[in-house]
């Protein structure tokens, strides 16, 4: 079984924090594979379901 580690990510505040959070959300929804979605990104999963 794979061991998972969580880490604290500080996004910052102001324009830099906003940019970092947008970049993270973009990666999470369009790039990062999710095991619960059969290792597809949410975008890929939704595209195939539509």
N, C-alpha and C positions, 0 to 999 in steps of 0.2 A: 504494500500500500504506500502510496506517495505521501510524504509528509509535507504539510503546507505551513508556510510562515506568513504571518501578517506583519505589515510594517506601516508605520505612521508616515503619511505623506503630507507635508506642509505646503499648501498651494500658494500662500501669500495673500496679500490684500491689494486693493486698488487694481489698476489695469493689468499688472503682471499676474495677479491672482486670478483674475477673470480669464485671461488668456490661457493660463495653465489649466484651469478647470474645464474650459472649452476643449482644449487639446486632449485632456484625459477622457472626457465624455465621448469625443469623436473616436478615440482609440477603443474605448470600451464597447461602443455600439456598432462600429463598422469594421474593426480589425480583429480584436481579441476573440478567440474561439471560446465558447462556453460548453462545458461538458453536458449540461442539461439540455442543450440544443444539438446534441450529436456532434459536438466540436465544430459548430458553425458560429459565425458572429450573428448577433440578433438581426442585423441587416440582411445577411444571406438567408437566414431562416424565414424572415418575413417576405423576402422576395420570392422564395420558392413556394410559400404558402398562398400567395396571392394569385 
